[in-house]
Amino acid sequence: MGIFRALYVVPLTLIPLVIYNIIMFSMGGDGEDAATAFGVFNDNVLWELNLVSGAIWKFTLGNLMIVMSLIFLFFEVIKATNTSSAGMADHALSTLVFIAFLIEFLMVKDAGSSTFFIMMIIALIDVIAGFMISISVARRDMMMAPGMGHH
């Protein structure tokens, strides 16, 4: 199995989960309260931009994690149009990634942040959209098969 084939089967929503955990645990992870993760992801301003309105827009590490998760979700939706066995394996693994997010959100104090919650919802959308798109594509493929369609 080539590297690209392996990347095709592995849910991309796993990447933000791994990165979040690396950052969280390298900062002292799962301390007595969730303030550690909250501070790491919400207080670390990556850049500021002075807007014409006079407001100052701050882009944090947590914002970057969410944007990265959304970008990976986009590619997961594209992957969902494949009805091959690799696509089915990807859907099953996406479900496991969502379950990992959910368990971690409920059980690990430093995962109890809004950033992590939004990333978990993105993983849930990946699961739901993946199955819905695959079903739609499979239904369309069956309708277009010779002898199956309408004249």
N, C-alpha and C positions, 0 to 999 in steps of 0.2 A: 504494500500500500504506500503510495507516494505521499509526500508531505502535504500536497494540495488536497489529495483525497482525504487524508486524515483531518485536515482543517475543515473540509466540507461536512464531515460527520460530527465533529465536535461543535456543540452549541457555542456560538460566540458570546452569549450572555454569561458564560463561565469566566471569561476574561476579566470583566469588571469585578466579579465576586472574588477572584483570586487577588487582584490588585488591591481591593478594599482590605482584604485580610492581611496582605503583606504590610500595607501601611499601618493598619490598626495594631497588629501584633508587634511591629517594629517600634511603635510609639508606647509600648508598655502594655498593650492589649488587655482587654477584659478586666479592667480594674474594678474597684468597688462601686463605681458609678459610670454612667454612660457619658459623662462630661468629657472624657478623654477623646473619644471618637467625635463627639460633637465639635469640640474645639479644633481638632486636627482638620476636619473637613469643612467647617464653616468659618473658622477664624483665619485660616491661611489664605490670604488674598493673593491670587496669582497676578492680577493686574487691575488697575483702575482706569476708568475712562471718564473724562469730563464731557458731559453731554451739553448740547446747545441750550437745553432747558435750565442748565445750572446744576442739575442733579449729578451725582458722582455714582457711576455704575461700577460695582465691585464684582469681580469674577473670582470665585473661591475654588478650592480643590474639590469641594463637594459638588459645585456646579459642573466642573470638568468631568467628574465621575458620572454624573447624570447625562451630560451631553455624549460622552463616550458610550454609555449604555444605549442611548437612543440611536447612535450611528450603527452599533452592532445589531440592534433590533431591525433596522432597515435592511441590513444584509441577511439577517435570518428570514425576513419576510420574502426576500428574493429567493433564498434557498428553498423555501416552502413550496415553490412552484414545481419542484422536482418530485415525482411520485415513485422514484426508484427505491430499492431497499435501503440505500444509504440515506435517503430522505426520511424514511420511516424510522430508522435508527436515530437520526438527528432529533426527531420529534420525541421519541422515548427519552433520550438523553436530556432534552430541553425540560421535560417534565421533572427529571431528577434534579436538574439545576434549580428549578423553581422550589422544589421540596427542600433542597439544601438552604436556599435563601430563607424560606419560611422557618425552618428549624433554627437557623442561626439568629434570625430576627427575634424569635421567641425565647431563645435560651442563652444568648450571649449578650451581656450588658452593653458592650461597645457597638453592637450591631443595632441597638435600639435608637437609631437616629433617623431623621427624615430622609437623609441622603440614601441610607440603606433601604428604607421602606420604599422609596420611589424606584430604586434599582430592582427591588423585589417585584413591584408591580409591572415593571418593564419585562421582567422574566415571565410573569404570568401572561402578559399580552402576547409574548413570543409563543407560549404554549397554545393558547387559544387560537391565535391567528394562524399558527402553523397547521394545526389540525383542520381549521375551517378552509384555509386556502387549498390544502392537499385534497380535501373532499371535493371541493369545487372543481379543481383541475382534473381529478380522476373522473368525475361525472362528465365533464366536458369531453375528455378523451374517449370515454365510452360512447358518447353520443356521436362522435366523429368517426368511430370505427366503421369499417365497411360493413354494410348490412344492418347497422344499428341505428343509423340516423334517419331522419324524416326526409321525404322527397319534396 
